[in-house]
Amino acid sequence: MEGSEFQRDLQRALAAPPHAISPKYFYDTEGSRLFDRICELPEYYPTRTERALLAEHAGAIAAVAGTGADLVEFGAGSCSKVRLLLPALQPRRYLPIDISTEHLVDAAVGLRREHPGLHVQPVAGDYTAALRLPDPLPGARRVGFFPGSTIGNFTPEEALQFLRGAARLLRGGGLLLGADLVKDPNVLHAAYNDAQGVTAAFNLNLLARANRELGTAFDLDRFWHSAFYNAAQQRIEMHLVSRCRQQVAVDGHSYVLEAGQALHTENSYKFSIEGLRRLAVQAGFRPGPAWTDPGNLFSVHWLHAPE
């Protein structure tokens, strides 16, 4: 089913402008592996900055979130950041959600090995769609964890919709949310155009995935990786730009891409502390503490869910 949805969305993206597709299709097994490499790059500040914030403030986070919670992580990936919180939060159960099933299962196995007393129950699926979670544990607050500024991959309307859904899901608990901050565009440009070309490979992997799963024949050498900061929209945009006029086919349907035409693969919106808090209030949350680094590169927010 996932492949057929990918096929339909890719055909829709190629059929007419604006040519755009959801960034969720980055995250097959190879895409998840490449993203883990991005997180280790010297230019890519978000991961190390957020990890430092979580490690430094784990005690303060546990003080507002409470211990013994039913912990839900949206887009858990390799489950690396939650490890920084587990000793302080001591959750009764951990529900990591991710669209990359193989990556998620491997991560869950490792986490169980490291924390044998922790009940780890992975949920494979798309957290942006209707997703049924196991029933909450009796007597345990449900706490959400959404790190990595993945909230920035949504349009403002989608972000509000996601947060409203999270507020309902986490009723009586809260959400720990990571959000990247507006900053010098040169810092942002370097983070998405690394010298090793890992981000370019990550972007191009979307087409490689289509070749593997859908039987397409995209020539990756005919596309450029393009990432830039759109200051008016306060977002990084990632595109795959056609180097020449070319014809591509998906499931027997042909599409023409002219030289310079782009497939828009991702937005990464940047926030101010105040802007993120306003968005949370719109969604029904009550903002709590926010933690940021001395350079104001990144922020972590505790948001109280409605009762």
ZAVEXDO-434607 format. One record per residue (C-alpha): residue number from 1; residue in one letter; x, z, y. Coordinates in steps of 0.05 Angstrom, whole numbers, m for minus. Each point is the difference from the previous one (the first is absolute). Example, Ala and Ser with C-alpha at 12.3 -4.5 7.8 and 13.67 -1.06 7.14 Angstrom:
<sites>
+-----+------+--------+--------+--------+
| pos | code |     xx |     zz |     yy |
+-----+------+--------+--------+--------+
|   1 |    A |    246 |    156 |    m90 |
|   2 |    S |     27 |    m13 |     69 |
+-----+------+--------+--------+--------+
</sites>
This chain:
<sites>
+-----+------+--------+--------+--------+
| pos | code |     xx |     zz |     yy |
+-----+------+--------+--------+--------+
|   1 |    M |      0 |      0 |      0 |
|   2 |    E |     57 |     17 |     47 |
|   3 |    G |     31 |    m69 |    m10 |
|   4 |    S |    m66 |    m35 |     14 |
|   5 |    E |     m9 |     40 |     64 |
|   6 |    F |     71 |    m18 |     20 |
|   7 |    Q |    m15 |    m73 |    m14 |
|   8 |    R |    m63 |      0 |     42 |
|   9 |    D |     34 |     35 |     58 |
|  10 |    L |     60 |    m47 |     m2 |
|  11 |    Q |    m46 |    m61 |     m1 |
|  12 |    R |    m39 |     28 |     59 |
|  13 |    A |     65 |     13 |     37 |
|  14 |    L |     26 |    m71 |    m10 |
|  15 |    A |    m66 |    m35 |     12 |
|  16 |    A |     m7 |     10 |     75 |
|  17 |    P |     33 |     37 |     59 |
|  18 |    P |     14 |     54 |     13 |
|  19 |    H |     40 |     m2 |    m64 |
|  20 |    A |      4 |     73 |    m20 |
|  21 |    I |     m1 |     42 |    m64 |
|  22 |    S |     m2 |     74 |    m14 |
|  23 |    P |     68 |     36 |     m7 |
|  24 |    K |    m27 |     34 |    m63 |
|  25 |    Y |     23 |    m62 |    m39 |
|  26 |    F |     73 |     19 |     15 |
|  27 |    Y |     m4 |     56 |    m51 |
|  28 |    D |      8 |    m28 |    m70 |
|  29 |    T |     56 |     31 |    m41 |
|  30 |    E |     54 |    m43 |     34 |
|  31 |    G |    m28 |     12 |     69 |
|  32 |    S |     m3 |     75 |    m11 |
|  33 |    R |     73 |     m2 |    m23 |
|  34 |    L |     20 |    m39 |     62 |
|  35 |    F |    m37 |     48 |     45 |
|  36 |    D |     37 |     58 |    m31 |
|  37 |    R |     65 |    m36 |     19 |
|  38 |    I |    m26 |    m10 |     71 |
|  39 |    C |    m11 |     74 |      6 |
|  40 |    E |     75 |     11 |    m12 |
|  41 |    L |     25 |    m50 |     52 |
|  42 |    P |     39 |     27 |     60 |
|  43 |    E |    m44 |    m39 |     48 |
|  44 |    Y |    m65 |     26 |    m29 |
|  45 |    Y |     m9 |     67 |     35 |
|  46 |    P |    m72 |     18 |    m20 |
|  47 |    T |     13 |     24 |    m71 |
|  48 |    R |     60 |     45 |     13 |
|  49 |    T |    m32 |     27 |     64 |
|  50 |    E |    m66 |     17 |    m33 |
|  51 |    R |     36 |     30 |    m60 |
|  52 |    A |     40 |     45 |     46 |
|  53 |    L |    m64 |     22 |     35 |
|  54 |    L |    m35 |     16 |    m65 |
|  55 |    A |     60 |     39 |    m27 |
|  56 |    E |      9 |     39 |     65 |
|  57 |    H |    m73 |     17 |     10 |
|  58 |    A |    m24 |      8 |    m72 |
|  59 |    G |    m13 |     74 |     11 |
|  60 |    A |    m41 |    m12 |     64 |
|  61 |    I |    m38 |    m56 |    m35 |
|  62 |    A |    m17 |     47 |    m58 |
|  63 |    A |    m23 |     52 |     50 |
|  64 |    V |    m54 |    m47 |     28 |
|  65 |    A |    m16 |    m39 |    m64 |
|  66 |    G |     m1 |     60 |    m46 |
|  67 |    T |     29 |      6 |    m70 |
|  68 |    G |    m34 |    m16 |    m66 |
|  69 |    A |    m34 |    m62 |     27 |
|  70 |    D |    m26 |    m62 |    m35 |
|  71 |    L |     52 |    m47 |     31 |
|  72 |    V |    m17 |    m75 |      8 |
|  73 |    E |     53 |    m49 |     22 |
|  74 |    F |    m22 |    m68 |     26 |
|  75 |    G |     50 |    m55 |    m18 |
|  76 |    A |     46 |     46 |    m38 |
|  77 |    G |     52 |    m52 |    m21 |
|  78 |    S |     59 |     36 |    m31 |
|  79 |    C |    m28 |     69 |     18 |
|  80 |    S |     66 |     17 |     35 |
|  81 |    K |    m26 |     33 |     63 |
|  82 |    V |    m50 |     46 |    m34 |
|  83 |    R |     59 |     32 |    m37 |
|  84 |    L |     22 |     30 |     66 |
|  85 |    L |    m67 |     36 |      6 |
|  86 |    L |    m15 |     22 |    m71 |
|  87 |    P |     41 |     66 |      1 |
|  88 |    A |    m36 |     23 |     63 |
|  89 |    L |    m70 |    m28 |    m14 |
|  90 |    Q |     m2 |     18 |    m74 |
|  91 |    P |    m62 |    m43 |    m12 |
|  92 |    R |    m44 |     11 |    m61 |
|  93 |    R |     m5 |    m75 |    m11 |
|  94 |    Y |     33 |    m63 |     28 |
|  95 |    L |    m38 |    m65 |      3 |
|  96 |    P |     47 |    m57 |     20 |
|  97 |    I |    m37 |    m65 |     16 |
|  98 |    D |     35 |    m67 |      1 |
|  99 |    I |    m16 |    m74 |    m11 |
| 100 |    S |     65 |    m12 |    m40 |
| 101 |    T |    m20 |     28 |    m67 |
| 102 |    E |     67 |     m5 |    m36 |
| 103 |    H |     38 |     30 |     58 |
| 104 |    L |    m51 |     57 |      5 |
| 105 |    V |      2 |     17 |    m74 |
| 106 |    D |     77 |      2 |      0 |
| 107 |    A |     m1 |     46 |     61 |
| 108 |    A |    m51 |     46 |    m32 |
| 109 |    V |     42 |      7 |    m63 |
| 110 |    G |     61 |     20 |     41 |
| 111 |    L |    m40 |     50 |     41 |
| 112 |    R |    m29 |     33 |    m62 |
| 113 |    R |     70 |      7 |    m28 |
| 114 |    E |     25 |     33 |     64 |
| 115 |    H |    m61 |     44 |      9 |
| 116 |    P |    m26 |     17 |    m70 |
| 117 |    G |    m52 |     49 |     27 |
| 118 |    L |    m31 |    m52 |     47 |
| 119 |    H |    m63 |    m37 |    m22 |
| 120 |    V |     15 |    m72 |     20 |
| 121 |    Q |    m59 |    m48 |     m6 |
| 122 |    P |     18 |    m70 |     26 |
| 123 |    V |    m56 |    m44 |     25 |
| 124 |    A |     15 |    m75 |     m2 |
| 125 |    G |    m39 |    m38 |     53 |
| 126 |    D |     m9 |    m23 |     71 |
| 127 |    Y |    m12 |     61 |     45 |
| 128 |    T |    m26 |    m46 |     55 |
| 129 |    A |    m58 |    m21 |    m44 |
| 130 |    A |    m55 |     41 |    m33 |
| 131 |    L |     39 |     44 |    m48 |
| 132 |    R |    m27 |     55 |    m45 |
| 133 |    L |     44 |     61 |     m5 |
| 134 |    P |     m6 |     55 |    m52 |
| 135 |    D |    m47 |     55 |     21 |
| 136 |    P |     32 |     53 |     45 |
| 137 |    L |     27 |     62 |    m36 |
| 138 |    P |    m47 |     59 |      7 |
| 139 |    G |     22 |     47 |     55 |
| 140 |    A |     58 |    m45 |     23 |
| 141 |    R |      4 |    m31 |     69 |
| 142 |    R |     11 |    m75 |     m3 |
| 143 |    V |     61 |    m19 |     43 |
| 144 |    G |     20 |    m71 |     15 |
| 145 |    F |     70 |    m26 |     10 |
| 146 |    F |     11 |    m68 |     34 |
| 147 |    P |     73 |     m8 |     18 |
| 148 |    G |     43 |    m59 |     22 |
| 149 |    S |    m43 |    m21 |     60 |
| 150 |    T |    m40 |    m43 |    m48 |
| 151 |    I |    m57 |     14 |     48 |
| 152 |    G |     35 |    m50 |     46 |
| 153 |    N |    m11 |    m57 |    m50 |
| 154 |    F |    m74 |      2 |     16 |
| 155 |    T |    m33 |    m31 |     61 |
| 156 |    P |    m27 |     54 |     47 |
| 157 |    E |    m70 |    m11 |    m29 |
| 158 |    E |     26 |      5 |    m72 |
| 159 |    A |     40 |     63 |     17 |
| 160 |    L |    m63 |     32 |     28 |
| 161 |    Q |    m39 |    m21 |    m62 |
| 162 |    F |     53 |     28 |    m46 |
| 163 |    L |      4 |     66 |     37 |
| 164 |    R |    m76 |      8 |     m1 |
| 165 |    G |      1 |    m10 |    m75 |
| 166 |    A |     57 |     49 |     m8 |
| 167 |    A |    m38 |     51 |     42 |
| 168 |    R |    m59 |     m4 |    m48 |
| 169 |    L |     45 |      2 |    m62 |
| 170 |    L |     40 |     60 |     26 |
| 171 |    R |    m59 |     39 |     27 |
| 172 |    G |     19 |     73 |      8 |
| 173 |    G |     75 |    m15 |     m6 |
| 174 |    G |     44 |    m45 |     41 |
| 175 |    L |     48 |    m59 |      5 |
| 176 |    L |     76 |      0 |     10 |
| 177 |    L |     14 |    m66 |     34 |
| 178 |    G |     66 |    m35 |     18 |
| 179 |    A |     m2 |    m45 |     61 |
| 180 |    D |     56 |    m42 |     31 |
| 181 |    L |      7 |      6 |     75 |
| 182 |    V |      7 |    m50 |     56 |
| 183 |    K |     74 |     m8 |     18 |
| 184 |    D |     55 |    m47 |     23 |
| 185 |    P |    m17 |    m70 |    m26 |
| 186 |    N |     73 |    m11 |    m20 |
| 187 |    V |     m4 |     58 |    m49 |
| 188 |    L |    m64 |    m29 |    m29 |
| 189 |    H |     30 |    m70 |     m5 |
| 190 |    A |     60 |     26 |    m39 |
| 191 |    A |    m44 |     39 |    m48 |
| 192 |    Y |    m39 |    m62 |    m21 |
| 193 |    N |     59 |    m49 |      1 |
| 194 |    D |     53 |     36 |    m39 |
| 195 |    A |     70 |    m29 |     m8 |
| 196 |    Q |     m5 |     m2 |    m76 |
| 197 |    G |    m63 |    m41 |      0 |
| 198 |    V |    m40 |     48 |    m43 |
| 199 |    T |    m61 |     m2 |     45 |
| 200 |    A |      2 |    m75 |     m1 |
| 201 |    A |      1 |      1 |    m76 |
| 202 |    F |    m58 |     50 |      1 |
| 203 |    N |    m40 |    m47 |     44 |
| 204 |    L |     16 |    m62 |    m42 |
| 205 |    N |    m17 |     37 |    m64 |
| 206 |    L |    m73 |     m9 |     18 |
| 207 |    L |      9 |    m74 |    m14 |
| 208 |    A |     43 |     14 |    m61 |
| 209 |    R |    m56 |     45 |    m26 |
| 210 |    A |    m49 |    m57 |      9 |
| 211 |    N |     46 |    m45 |    m41 |
| 212 |    R |      4 |     52 |    m56 |
| 213 |    E |    m73 |     21 |     m2 |
| 214 |    L |    m39 |    m60 |     25 |
| 215 |    G |     44 |    m58 |    m25 |
| 216 |    T |     14 |    m26 |     70 |
| 217 |    A |     64 |    m36 |     16 |
| 218 |    F |     21 |     27 |     68 |
| 219 |    D |     71 |    m19 |     18 |
| 220 |    L |     26 |     63 |     33 |
| 221 |    D |     57 |    m38 |     33 |
| 222 |    R |    m53 |    m37 |     41 |
| 223 |    F |    m21 |     64 |     36 |
| 224 |    W |     32 |     45 |     52 |
| 225 |    H |    m11 |     75 |      5 |
| 226 |    S |    m22 |     17 |     71 |
| 227 |    A |    m11 |     70 |     27 |
| 228 |    F |     m7 |     18 |     73 |
| 229 |    Y |    m31 |     53 |     46 |
| 230 |    N |    m64 |    m20 |     36 |
| 231 |    A |      4 |     48 |     59 |
| 232 |    A |    m70 |    m16 |     25 |
| 233 |    Q |    m30 |     20 |    m68 |
| 234 |    Q |     52 |     56 |    m12 |
| 235 |    R |     14 |    m28 |    m69 |
| 236 |    I |     53 |    m33 |    m42 |
| 237 |    E |    m24 |    m65 |    m30 |
| 238 |    M |     28 |    m31 |    m63 |
| 239 |    H |    m10 |    m74 |    m16 |
| 240 |    L |     24 |    m52 |    m50 |
| 241 |    V |     14 |    m62 |     41 |
| 242 |    S |     m1 |    m69 |    m31 |
| 243 |    R |     67 |    m35 |     12 |
| 244 |    C |    m30 |    m70 |     m9 |
| 245 |    R |    m65 |    m36 |    m12 |
| 246 |    Q |    m18 |     16 |    m72 |
| 247 |    Q |    m58 |     m2 |    m48 |
| 248 |    V |    m15 |     59 |    m44 |
| 249 |    A |    m51 |      9 |    m55 |
| 250 |    V |    m39 |     60 |    m25 |
| 251 |    D |    m45 |     m9 |    m61 |
| 252 |    G |     m3 |    m75 |     10 |
| 253 |    H |    m17 |      4 |     74 |
| 254 |    S |     51 |    m30 |     48 |
| 255 |    Y |     18 |     27 |     68 |
| 256 |    V |     46 |    m29 |     53 |
| 257 |    L |     46 |     44 |     42 |
| 258 |    E |     31 |    m34 |     60 |
| 259 |    A |     71 |     16 |     22 |
| 260 |    G |     m2 |     65 |     39 |
| 261 |    Q |    m67 |     22 |    m27 |
| 262 |    A |      1 |     73 |    m23 |
| 263 |    L |    m34 |     43 |    m52 |
| 264 |    H |    m11 |     68 |     33 |
| 265 |    T |     17 |     51 |    m54 |
| 266 |    E |      2 |     68 |     35 |
| 267 |    N |    m13 |     39 |     64 |
| 268 |    S |     33 |     67 |     11 |
| 269 |    Y |    m33 |     35 |     60 |
| 270 |    K |     39 |     53 |     37 |
| 271 |    F |    m34 |     61 |     31 |
| 272 |    S |      6 |     53 |     53 |
| 273 |    I |    m15 |     72 |    m21 |
| 274 |    E |    m60 |      1 |     46 |
| 275 |    G |    m26 |    m68 |    m24 |
| 276 |    L |      3 |     21 |    m73 |
| 277 |    R |    m36 |     65 |     15 |
| 278 |    R |    m55 |    m37 |     37 |
| 279 |    L |     m9 |    m46 |    m60 |
| 280 |    A |     m4 |     60 |    m47 |
| 281 |    V |    m54 |     32 |     43 |
| 282 |    Q |    m40 |    m65 |     m1 |
| 283 |    A |      3 |      2 |    m76 |
| 284 |    G |    m26 |     72 |     m3 |
| 285 |    F |     65 |     38 |     m8 |
| 286 |    R |     22 |     59 |     43 |
| 287 |    P |     74 |    m10 |     18 |
| 288 |    G |     46 |     57 |    m18 |
| 289 |    P |     76 |      6 |      8 |
| 290 |    A |     44 |    m62 |      8 |
| 291 |    W |     74 |     m2 |    m16 |
| 292 |    T |     50 |    m50 |     27 |
| 293 |    D |     76 |     m9 |      0 |
| 294 |    P |     45 |     10 |     62 |
| 295 |    G |      3 |    m75 |     12 |
| 296 |    N |    m76 |     m8 |     m4 |
| 297 |    L |      7 |    m54 |    m52 |
| 298 |    F |    m54 |     24 |    m48 |
| 299 |    S |    m56 |     51 |     m6 |
| 300 |    V |    m35 |     40 |    m54 |
| 301 |    H |    m71 |     26 |     15 |
| 302 |    W |    m44 |     52 |    m32 |
| 303 |    L |    m74 |    m20 |      8 |
| 304 |    H |    m55 |     49 |    m19 |
| 305 |    A |    m56 |    m35 |    m37 |
| 306 |    P |    m72 |     18 |     17 |
| 307 |    E |    m34 |     55 |    m41 |
+-----+------+--------+--------+--------+
</sites>
